[in-house]
Amino acid sequence: MADTMKLVKRIAKLAEGKKKLRLMEVCGTHTVAIFRSGIRQVLPENVELVSGPGCPVCVTNDEYIDKAIEYARKKGFVVATFGDMLKVPGTRTSLSAAAAEGANFRVVYSPLDSLTLAKENPRKKIIFLAVGFETTAPTQAATVLAAKAQGIKNLFMLSAQKLVPPALRFLLGDAATKVDGFLLPGHVAVVIGARAFNFLSEEFLVPSAVAGFEADEILTALVSLLEQIDGGRAEVANDYRAVVKAEGNVAAQKILSQVYEVADADWRGIGKIPSSGLRMREEFAAFDIERAEPIELEHAEKKSACRCGEVLRGVINPTECPLFGKACQPLHAIGPCMVSVEGVCAAWFKYGGKNFKW
């Protein structure tokens, strides 16, 4: 506790006399940890934490959800997914609503569970919803490699993995997103390495710090950011050295690059970001359901007052959305930011209150 209080006092000292500072925590797990530990309440008035597009479920676009539903409705298909995807809204409905109408979904806890599912159901086509950032993508790639090695031909991936660095580059080019520093995602940095974020300081002169997930680790990273701002410098501080190396997890990177190649990707509420996603290499096309059995979707335009896209870009806070806490609540979510346990709106709803600085 004593060390934590020292960090809080150090932040207050560094922030004294400065303009309003907006620091973005990119990771959804950081958002939840910050709320849970009460960090926002102890920060100076001129230090604001805003949340970024760090929840993979939240940035998965409508079309992907629509495709998953259409595959699950096809005879002989089973779609395997993590549970937090079930309530994410597509253009017309969600996976859970489609399941209630007969679409075939199975909840799994690992991509490797879908491999077991394929073995146990050789006459079914098993599709795993491969959603996530660099943290989970290597496991998905390893599942494909295992299926190929074992000669399993009824397992497929519907891929929608996203890459964090290109998203940060996009945000810095967005005039509406005003950020003075980044609290970088520790889990992602474990895989890709701290130096993968060097462009933030070298090209954009924006301070950043890789953070762990305990309160003192987050506060330490915030001190690093404020010390850089106070000293008029920009660097990538690695404040999660126990698990994050400059080069990252080379073995995981190798597996990932063996199966996937970089491609453009659509982010919900943001649009297409160049080189921000992954696509299976040609030699693994047989495991890519969109190439093995493509489907055509009817064009459907979704109209909603949900402002999740602006929340994900750090342009507004959730309470500025007219639906927040009213029509949109965790049990009856309108937007994906309220669906996922790592969603920004869900965290604000769960941990906010009369004593919170809204």
N, C-alpha and C positions, 0 to 999 in steps of 0.2 A: 504493500500500500504506500509506503514511504517513497519508493522509487516512482510510483505512478503519480503521486502528488508533485514530485520534483518535475516530472515531464509536463504536467498541466501548468505549473508555474513558469516553466521555460517557454512554453507556447505563448502564454499571456505576455511575457516579457518581449518576445520576438515580434508579436503582433502589435505591440503598443505604438500608437502614432501612425500606423500604416493605413492605407486606403482599404476599402472592402476587398477581401481576398476570397476567390472562389476556387476551392480545391475539389477535384473530382475523384471519388472512389469508383474505379472501373468495375470491380467485381461485386456481384450480387451477394456473395458470402460476406464480403466486407460490409456491405450495407446493413445486413442483418446483425453482424457482430457490433457495429457502431451503435445501432439502436439498442441492442440488448445490454451493452455495457454502459450506456448513458453518456457516451463521449460527446454527443452534440450539445448536451446541456452544460458541459463544463468548458466549452470553447468560448473565446472572446466574441463579442457581438460582431466584430469585423472579420471573423473567419467563418466562412460558410462552406459546408460540405454538400456537394451535389452528386447525384448518382448518375452513372453512365450506362452504356449498353452492355452490362456485364452479366446478364441473365440469358443463357442460351435459349430457354423456352420462350422468353419474352420477345426475342428478336426473330423468331421463326415466323415466316410470313404466312398469310392466308392461303396462298396457292399450295404450299407444302402440306398444310393440314387438309385441304380439299383433296389432294392426291392420295394421302394416306387413307382417307375415308373411302375413296373410290376403290382402291385396292382391297380394302377390308370387306367391301361389299361383293367382290367378285368371288364366284364359286371356286373352291379349292385353294383359297388364299387365307393366310393367317398373318396378321400384322402384330409384331411384338414391339412393345414400347415401355419406357419408364412411366411410372404412374403420374408424374407431374405434367405429362403431355395430355392427359385425358380431357381436361377441361379447357384447354386452349382453344379459343374460338377460331373457326375458319371463316369463309365467306358467308356460309349459311348456318352451319352447326358445328358442334365439337365432336371429338372422338367418343366421349362418353355418351352423348346423345345418340350418335350413330350406332354405338354398341347396343343401346337399349332397343334399337330398331332392327337389330339382327346382324350388324356388321361384326366381323370376327377379329376382335382384339384380345391380346394376352399381355398382361403386365409382367415384366421381367425386371431383374435387379442388376443385370450385367449383360453386355453384348454376347458373352459366352453362353448365357442361358438360351439365347436364340439358336445357337449351334446345337445344343441338346434338344431343343424343340424340333429342329429340322431332322435330327436323327430319329426321334420318336415318331415323327409324322412324315415318312418318306413320300407319301402320295400328296402331301400338301406343299404349297409354296410359301415358305416363311420369309417375311420381310421385316427387317429390323429398322426402326426409325433412328437413323444415325444422326442425332442432333447433339451439338456441344461445341466447345472450343478446343484449343490445342490440348487441354487437360485430358479429355476423354477420347479424342480422335485416335491416338495410338492404340488403345485397347480395341477400338472398332476395326482398325487396320489389322491388328493381330488376329481378330476373329476371322477375317477374310482369309488371311494366310493359313489359319488352321483348317478352315473349310476346304481350301484348295489342296492342302497336304493330305487331308483325309478323304478326298474325292467326293465331298458332299456337294451336290449340284442343285439342291432345292432351297438353298439359303441365299437371300439377296439383301442388299442395303438400299434404303431410300435416303440418300445423303443430303444433309443440310448443315454440315459443320461450318463454323465461322472462325476467322482468324482475327485476333485482337489488334495487333499493330496497325493493319490497314484501316481499321475502324477509328483508331485514335488519330491517324493521319487525316482521315475524312473530317473528324470533329474539329480539328485545328484549322481546317479550311472552311468551316461553316461559320459565317459571320454571327449567327444567332447564338452560337455556343462560346461563351466567354469563360475561359479556364486559365487560372494562374499556375496550376500545378496538378500533377496526377499522382494519386495513390495507386500504385500498380498492383495487379493481381498476383499474389504469391503462387497460387496453384499453376497458373499459366506459365509463370516465369520458371518454375521447376522444370518444365519440359523444354521451353524454347530458350531459356537463359536470360539473364539480366541485360546482356549486351544487345539483345534483339530490340531493345527499346532505346538504344543510343540515338536514334534519329530524332527523338524528342528534344534532346539538348543540342545536338549537332546541327540540325536543320531548322528547328523552330525556337530554340533557346528557351524551352519550357522546362522548369525543374520537375523531377519525378523521383519517386522512391518506391521500391519493392517492399511490401509489408506482409507480415504474418497476420494471424487472425485473433490473437489474444489482445486484450485492451492495451497492455503495455507495449506490445509490438506495433500496434496501430499508432499509438501516441508517439512512439520513437520515430516512426516514418513521418508523421506530421511535423515533428521537430526538425527532421532533415529537410523537409520541404521549406519550412519557414526560415531555416538557417541559410538555405540557398537564396531565397528571395531577399533576405536581409543583407546578404553579402553580394547581391547583384550578379550571381552566377547561376548556371544551369548544368546539372549533371544527372546521372541515373544512380541514385544511392541504393545500394543493396542492403536493406535492413532486415533481411530474412536469410542471412548467410548460413544458418544451420542446415537449410535444405536447398537453397538456390545457388547455383554456380553461374559464373559468367557465361559459360558455353552451354549450360542446360544439360538435359538428359540426352546424350548423343545416341544411345541405343534406341530410345523412344522416337527420336527424330528420324533415325534410319528406317525403322519399321513404317513410320508414317509416310515417308517419301517413297518407299518401295511400292506402296499401294495407291497413294493419292498424289495428285498434282494440283498446283494452285489454279484457281479459276475465279471468275467474277461471282458475286453472290448478292442475293436480295435480302435486305434487312428490313424487318417490319418497322414501319414508321419512319424509315430513313431512305430506303430505296436501294438501288444497285450501287455497290461499292466495288471498284476494280480490285482484282486479286485478293479478295477477302474471304474466299471460301475454298473448298476442296472438291475435286472431282476424281473418280477412279481412273487410273491409267488404263490405256487400251488393253493391256494384257490381263486386266481384271474386269473387263466389261461384262463378262458372263455373270458377275455378282452384282451388277448395277441394274436394278429392276427397271429403271427408266430407259435403259437401252435394251434390256432383255425382253421386256413387255411394256412398251410405252402406252400411255393412255392419254386421251384428249379430254380436256376439261371445257365445259361450257363457260364462256366468259361471264363473270358475275361481279358487279361492282358493289362493294360493301359501304354503306353509309352509317356513320356512327359519330356521336359527339365525343367519343373517347379520345383523349389527347396523349395516349401512351407514347407515340412517336416523339413528341416534344419532351416528355419525361425522360425517355431513354437518351436523348441528346443533351440533357442537362439544361434545357431552355426554360422549363418550368418545374416547379415542385408538384407532387401529386395533388395537394390540396387546391391547386389552381385549376384542376380539371373539374368541370361542373358535375360530373358523375360520381366523383370520389366520395365514398362513405354514404352515398344516397342510393342511386340505382346500381352502382358498382360496389359490391362488397365481396369478400372471399367466397361466401357460399353461393353468391349469385353474381359472378364476375362478368363484366362486359368486355374488359380488355385483358390481355395476357399479363400485364404488369401486376394485376391483382390475383392472377391464378397461381403462379409459381410461388413456392415458399421463399425463393430468392428474389421474387419480384419487388420492385421498388414500392409500388402502391401497397402491396400486401404488408411490407415491413412498416410503412407509415401508418397503415390502418391498425396493425396489431400492437405496435409499440408507442404510437402517438397518444396524446391525452391533454388534459387541461394544463399540465405543467410543462408541456413540450412547446418549443419555440416555433409555432406555426406562423 
